[in-house]
Amino acid sequence: MQVYKFGGASVKDANAIKNATTIVSSATDSLCIIVSAMGKTTNALEKLHQDWYNGQPIEETLLAISDFHLTISNELCLDHSDCLWHQQIESLREKLTTLSRTEFDYTYDQIIPFGEILSTSLLHDFWKKIDLRHRFIYATDFVITDNLHRESRIQWSETKDKIFELKNNSDIILTQGFIGSTAEGKWTTLGREGSDYSASIFAHCLDAAQLTIWKDVPGMLNADPKKQLDAQIIDKISYQEAIELAYYGASVIHPKTIQPLESKNIQLRIASFVDTGLRGTFIGHFTGIQYPSCYIEKENQTLISISTKDFSFVVEDNIVEIFNQLHQLGIKVQMMENSALSFTMCIQCEHHKLIALNDVLEVKYNVRYNEGVTLLTIRHYQPGDLEKMDTNKVLMEQKNRTTVRWVIQ
């Protein structure tokens, strides 16, 4: 069996859906298809949830989401009155009416999964119309997680038992990425851009021969082609190197994607849905590879510096206390540095979480922060890479034998 994952760009409109359908139809192996929300639907749903949570009008945003999918449905010549995706819009509307405004992250997870559910429902409607044999399932029935909303952790034993039931299915399996549910049936999400991780979970549990992630790039590149026109494809990458690049912020794959594949030696292929004839990039148990300099930029970061009010050293007890607060708020640390009197870190979080962190820490510490900074990482850097950096913009720097990182104003 093969697992295919299609991201939002690969199903963003009617032509993209037809292209994805052609890719699926041409496969000779059994398939499990994991699909993200279409286009910018997740962003629209996040705005919808934010406005709903704050008691603001939501009808305009809800109508825009519905109209976006209706346009695609019409271009695919579907009868929307008989379509599953249209029923999902009504379910979303009902959920917004009946859901209580409790904890923000919990209500987020009850609304945002509709993006993936709408995209797969529309694909299901189209495949049903063209008689492409498949089985539509809800990932929430198979991917079981804990109740840490927005960053849920997989309950592997329960998840394996459920997904294993699909192993000998002869139909194409169509399901959603990014989402799961608790043992009690409450929806959860696996972290932003978590559909890659979903695909690796299904590949692991199904003992897949290979996972292919279909992208709008020819493979994994050593830089963002929008910022570096001479970006080059890396043909092969080891599992270890892929994890490092993903950890540093390479946007091609989700950081958690690799481990479930490596444990069963399942190769990952990054392939182009624009030109399916290209080989793409393969990730597996490869050794002896000479990598080019790899440039990774993460924008909209926050640099925060914490020091004690009594001029005492920042020691292990302080750092444990700080990290407990980071964990409670679900804030990710990208880079950190400790001196005698301060602890400095580059973090990624929403503004309201930054304010909550500041409110807790300022009781005991002096807290200063810069929002809107950029974290630039160069892995496998060459001497010439360092010479290009404008040091006047650098707020923080770390360097080892393979990697240099700068926080830039």
N, C-alpha and C positions, 0 to 999 in steps of 0.2 A: 504494500500500500504506500501511496505517496500522499503527503500533505501539502496543499497549496494555501498560501496566505495572500489575499488581495487587500491592499491598503485603500485609504479613502480616495486617492488620486486615480486608482485603477478602476473605480466604479463611480466616478464623479458625475457622469451623465449617460445618456442613452447609448452613445457610440462606445463609451468605455465599457458599459455592461455587455454590449455585443462582442467587443474584443475579448473580454474576460471569458465570455461564454465559448468563443472559438478556441481559446487556450484550453479550457476545461474539456471541451468536446474532442479535442485532438489527442488527449492523453490515452495511453493504452493500459495503464495500471488502474487499480482501484484508487479512489480519491476521497480525501476528506478536505473540504474547502472551508477556510476560516476567512471571514470578511469583516472589515472595519466599517465605520459609519461613512456615508457618502460625503465627499467634498469637505465643506466646513460645517457639517451638521453638528458635530460635537461642540464647536464654539457657540453655535446658535442655541443649543440646549443648555450650555453653561450660562448664557445670558438669561435664558428663560428661567432657569432654576434660581439664579441670583435675584431676578426681579420678583419672582413668586415668593421667595423666602423673605424679601424685604417688603412684601405687600404692595408692590408696584404693578401697574398694568402689564399683562402678558399676552393679550390677544393678538397684537400685531406680530410679535415674534412667533407665536404658535402658528398663525396663519402663514407666515413666511416659510416655516418648516414644512407645513402641509403643501403649500403651493410648489415648493422646490421638488418634492417627490411627485406631485401631481403632474408637473411638466414632464418629468422623465417617464412617468407612467403613460402619458398621452403619446409621447414620441415612440414608445415601444408598442403602441396600439393596444393597450390593456383596457379592459372595462373596469374602471376603478371601483365601481359599486360592488363588484364581486371579488375585489382584491384583498389579500391578507394585509398588505401594507396600510390600506385605508382603515381597516379594523384596528390596526395598531395606533393610528392617530387618535381614534376615539378612545382607546385604552389610555393613551397619554393624557388626553383631556380629562378623563375620569379620575386618573391618578392625581392630577393637580387639584381636583376638586375635593378628594377624600383624604389626601395625605395631610397629616398634622405637621406643623412647623416645629419640629423638635430639633435635634442636633444637626448642624449644617452638613457635616460629612455623610451622615446617615441619609438625609433627604436627597443629597447629591446622587447617591448611589441608587436611589429609587427612581430617578428621572433620567440621568444621562445614558443609561443602557438602551434607551429607546432609539438612539442613533444607530447602533448595530442591529437592533431588532428590525428597524425600518428598512435598512439596506438589504438584509438577508431576506426579509419578507418580499421586497420588490423583486429581488433576484428569483425567489421561489415562484412568484406570480409569472414572471417572464419565462422561466424554464418550464413551468406547467403549460404555458401557452404553446411553446414550441416542442412539447413532448420530450424534453430532456429528462430522462429518468433520474430521480434523486429522492433523498429523504431529508426533509427539513426538521431540524431539532433545535431546541433552545439550550444554549450553553449553560444557562442557569440550572438546568436539570442534571448536568454532568460534571461541571467544575465546582467543587465544594471548597469553601474557604473558611477562614476564621471571620470574626466580626470587626476587624480593623478596617473600617471603611475608607475607600479611596486608595488604599495601599494593602489590599487584602493578601493574606498568605495562604498558599494552597495547602489543603489537607490531603496529602498525597494518597494515603491508603484508601480513603473513601472515593477520591477522584479516579484512581486507577480501576477500582472495582466497577464504577459506572461506565467509564469510557471503554473498558475492555469488552463490554457487551456489544460494542459497535464493530469489533475487529473483523468479523466474518460477513459483514454487510456487503452485498453485491452492488447496491445502489451508491451513487455519489452522495456523500454526507455533506450537507450544507449547514453551517452554524456560525455563530458570532465569536469575534475576538473580544478581549478586554473585560469581559463580564463573567461573573459566577454568582454563587449564592451561599449563604450560610446553611448549616444543617437544618435550621428552622425555616429555610426558604426565603430569607430576606436577601434581596439583590445586593451584590458587591461589585467593585471594580478593582482591577489589578494595577492601577497606576496609569497615568497619561501615556498614550502610545503603547499600551500593554497588549495589543493584538498579536504582536510578534511572539510575546511570551505565551499567549494562549495557544498559538500554533505549535510551539515547541512542547507544550504540555500534552496536546493531542498526539503529536508525533511520538513522544516518549511512551505514552500509555498504549498506543496502537502498534508499537515496534515498527514504525514506518521505515521504509528504505531510504527516504530522503525528504527533507523539508525544503520547499522552494518559496521564497518571498518575492513576489512580483512588484517591481518598483518602476519609477519613471526615469531611472538612471541605468546605465549599461552594466553596473556592478558596484562593488564598493570602491570608492575613490579615495585618494589620499588627501583630498580637500573638497570644500564646497565648490562645485563648478560655477556657481553664481558669483563667487568671490575670487576664484582663481581659474582663469580660462585654460591654464595648462594642467589642470588636475588630471591625474592618470589612474587608470584602473589597476587594482591589485588583483592578480589572477587567483592566487591562493593565500589563505590566511590560516594560521593554526588556531585551535580553540582558545588557547591561552591569550594570544594576541588579540583575537576578536573580543574577548572579555575585557581586556585592558582598554581597547579603543572605545567600546561601548560604555565602560565606566567613566572614561574621560568626557563622554558626551557625543560620540559619533552617532549621528541621527539615523543612520541606515538600519540599525538594529537596536532593540530594547536591551538594556544591560542584563536582564535575567534570562534572556533567550537561550544562551549557550549551554548552561549547566545541564538542563534536562536532555540535551542532545548529546553532549560529550559523554555522559554516563552510559549511553547505549551505542556510542560510536555512529550516530546518525549524522550524515553530512548535511550541511546547510548550503543552499545555493541562493545567491542574490541575483535575480534575473530581470531583464527588461521586458515589460509588457508592451513597450513601444516597438522594439525590434526583437522578436522572440528567437531570431536566428543567432543572436549573440551568445557567447558561452557564459558570460557573467563571472561572478566570483564564487569560489568554493571554499567553505570553511570546514576544516576537519583536522585529523591527526597528521599534520604536515610538520616537517622539520627542515632546518637548514635554509630558510627563506631569508633573502636580503630585502628588507622593507625600505621604501622611500620615506622621506620626511612626511609625516602625517599631521595635518593642521586641523585643529578642532576649536571652534569658537562657540561659547555659550554666552548669549547676551541676557540682559535683564537680571543680572545677579546682584547680590547685596554683600558688601564687605562690612563686617561687624567686629568691633573691638571691645573687649570686656576686661575691666580691671577692678581690683578691690578698692573699696572706699577708705580703708584704713592703712593703705600703702603696704599691705602684706603681700607675700609671694602668692602667685596663682599656682596651686599645686594640685595633686591628684584629686583631692576631695572636691575642689572647686570645679574641676573639669567633669567629674562624675555628675555633679549637681547640674551643670550646664547641659550636659548630654541627656540627662533625664528630661529636662524641659524640651529639648529639641525632639526627643522621641514622642513625648506627649502631644506635641503640636504637629508631628509629621513633617518636620523640616529637614531637608537633606543638606548635609555638609559636603561641599565640593572640594575644599582645600582648607588647611588649618595650619596655624603656627603658634608656638608657645614661647613667651619670654618670661623673665622673672616676674614682671608686674602686669602682664596682659596676656590674654588669649584672643587671637584674631582668627577669623574664619570667613571664607566665602561660602555663602549659602544661597539656596534657591527656594523661594517660598512666595506665597501671595502676601500682599501688603497687610491684610488683616492678621495674618499669622505673625508677621514681623512685629506688629504693634503689640500683639498678645505676649510675644517673647520679651519684648522690651519692658512691658508693664511688670512682668514677673521678676526679671533680672534686676531692674533698677532699684528694687527694694534693698538689695545688698551690694550691687556693683555699679560702677560707672559704665555706661553703655553709649558708644558712638557708632554710627553706621553711615555708609554711602550706598544709596540705591542706584540702580541703572548702570552698574559697572559690567565689564566684559571679562570673562575668563578665557584666555587663549592658551591652548596646550599644543606643543609640538612634540610628537613622539618620534623617536629615531632622528633627532635633530642633527644637523650638520653645522659646522662653524659659521657658514654664511647665513644661516637662519638667525643666529644670535645678533649678528651685525646689523640686521635690518630693523631691529626693535628700537623704537623711540623711547629711551629710558625715562624721559620726562613725564610720560604718561603712566608709568608703572607704579602701582600702589603696593604690590606684594609680588615676590618672586620666589620660586622653588625650582631646584635643578638637581637631577641625578645623572647617572651615566647614559640613560636612554631617553629621558623626558625632561622638558623644561616647561614651566607653567608661569603665566603672568596674570595678575589681576590689573586691568587697565581702566583708567578713568575715561 
